[in-house]
Amino acid sequence: MNLLFWKKKEKQSLDTLCWNLMFRATDPDRCWDMASMFRKTSIPGNVLTCETSFLMGSIVRDIIRATVPAELQRQALMSAEAAYFKSFDDESENELPQEMADVYGKIRLGNVARTALSEYGEQNDNLLLTSSIFIHRINGDPRMKHEVIPIFKDRQITLRNAFAKLA
């Protein structure tokens, strides 16, 4: 067997890994898949997808805090949050669809995303606590907490395991 052209994969920087983790976690298609598993509420599907993305941003911060050594966490969190803010700020260039404007008003999507992530941060990004905020934000029945936590927990475990292998 000729291994002459085999190259060792270069390890990505922690900043790149954190950026990619946030990008992957808040992917609209994946968040829509997750949101479609929830009980219907009074908000439109695209708002539910955005709200799911906002909570996934919080989950990423929790993964980083649990995985990255303390001395590197600040920079890792800043990189992940930069990816989060950039994705929603880029979307803010476009006018919101009417059903989203009815829920969020004239506020830009980037501002809504920042506010949501800040709310989740007040609970230290702990899924058991932030899930109640999420349910409130989507106008859900408080009992939905028992439905959504396992869905988010499964996604959290998958992302944490993948990130831990790469970091």
C-alpha positions in Angstrom: 0.0 0.0 0.0 1.5 3.3 -1.1 1.0 6.1 1.5 3.2 8.6 -0.2 0.3 11.0 -0.8 -1.4 10.5 2.5 -1.5 13.7 4.6 -2.3 14.1 8.2 -5.3 16.3 8.7 -4.4 19.6 10.2 -6.1 20.4 13.4 -8.4 23.4 13.2 -8.0 26.3 15.6 -10.3 26.5 18.5 -11.8 29.7 17.1 -12.7 27.9 13.8 -14.1 24.9 15.7 -16.4 27.2 17.8 -17.5 29.2 14.8 -18.4 26.0 13.0 -20.1 24.6 16.0 -22.4 27.6 16.2 -22.9 27.7 12.5 -23.9 24.0 12.5 -26.1 24.3 15.6 -28.1 27.2 14.3 -28.5 25.9 10.8 -32.1 26.9 9.7 -32.9 23.6 8.1 -31.8 21.6 11.1 -33.7 24.0 13.4 -36.8 23.7 11.3 -36.6 19.9 11.6 -36.4 20.2 15.3 -39.2 22.8 15.5 -41.5 20.6 13.5 -41.4 18.0 16.3 -42.9 20.5 18.8 -46.6 20.8 19.6 -48.1 23.6 17.5 -48.4 27.0 19.1 -49.9 30.3 18.0 -46.7 31.5 16.3 -45.9 30.9 12.7 -43.4 28.2 11.7 -40.6 30.5 10.6 -40.8 32.3 14.0 -40.6 28.9 15.7 -37.6 28.0 13.6 -35.9 31.3 14.6 -36.7 30.8 18.3 -35.2 27.3 18.0 -32.0 28.7 16.5 -31.8 31.2 19.4 -32.0 28.5 22.0 -29.4 26.4 20.0 -27.1 29.4 20.3 -27.4 29.1 24.1 -26.8 25.4 24.0 -23.6 26.0 22.0 -22.3 28.3 24.8 -23.1 25.6 27.3 -21.2 23.0 25.3 -18.2 25.3 25.0 -18.2 26.0 28.8 -18.4 22.2 29.5 -15.7 21.3 26.9 -13.1 24.0 26.6 -10.6 24.6 29.3 -11.4 27.7 31.5 -8.4 29.7 30.2 -9.6 29.4 26.6 -13.3 29.8 27.2 -13.6 33.5 26.7 -12.0 33.5 23.3 -14.0 30.4 22.3 -17.3 32.0 23.4 -16.5 35.2 21.5 -15.8 33.2 18.3 -19.1 31.3 18.7 -21.1 34.4 19.4 -19.5 36.2 16.5 -20.8 33.4 14.2 -24.3 33.7 15.8 -24.5 37.4 15.5 -23.2 37.5 12.0 -25.7 35.0 10.8 -28.6 36.9 12.2 -27.2 40.3 11.3 -26.8 39.1 7.7 -30.5 38.1 7.7 -31.4 41.5 9.1 -30.5 43.1 5.8 -33.7 41.6 4.4 -37.2 42.8 5.4 -38.9 40.3 7.7 -41.9 38.4 6.2 -45.2 39.8 7.4 -45.9 36.9 9.8 -42.6 37.4 11.5 -43.1 41.2 11.6 -46.4 40.6 13.3 -44.6 38.7 16.1 -41.4 40.7 16.3 -42.6 44.1 15.2 -40.2 46.5 13.4 -37.2 45.2 15.3 -34.4 43.7 13.1 -33.9 40.0 13.4 -30.3 40.6 14.6 -31.6 42.5 17.6 -34.2 39.9 18.4 -31.5 37.2 18.3 -29.3 39.3 20.6 -32.1 39.8 23.1 -33.0 36.1 23.1 -29.4 35.0 23.6 -29.0 37.5 26.4 -32.2 36.1 28.1 -30.8 32.6 28.0 -27.5 33.8 29.3 -29.2 35.1 32.4 -29.9 31.4 33.3 -26.3 30.5 32.5 -27.4 28.7 29.3 -28.7 25.8 31.4 -31.2 24.0 29.2 -33.5 23.0 32.1 -33.9 26.7 32.9 -33.8 28.2 29.5 -36.4 25.8 28.2 -39.0 27.6 30.2 -38.0 30.9 28.6 -38.1 29.2 25.2 -41.6 27.9 25.9 -42.7 31.4 26.9 -41.2 33.0 23.8 -43.1 30.6 21.6 -46.4 31.1 23.4 -46.4 27.4 24.4 -48.1 25.6 27.2 -45.7 25.1 30.1 -46.2 21.4 29.9 -44.3 21.5 26.5 -41.2 21.6 28.6 -41.4 17.8 28.9 -41.6 17.5 25.1 -38.9 20.0 24.1 -36.2 19.2 26.6 -35.5 15.6 25.2 -35.3 17.0 21.7 -32.8 19.7 22.6 -30.9 17.4 24.9 -30.4 14.8 22.1 -29.1 17.6 19.8 -26.9 18.9 22.6 -25.3 15.5 23.2 -24.7 15.0 19.5 -23.0 18.4 19.1 -21.0 18.0 22.4 -19.7 14.6 21.4 -18.7 15.8 17.9 -17.1 19.0 19.3 -15.2 17.1 22.0 -13.6 14.8 19.4 -12.4 17.7 17.4 -11.3 20.1 20.2 
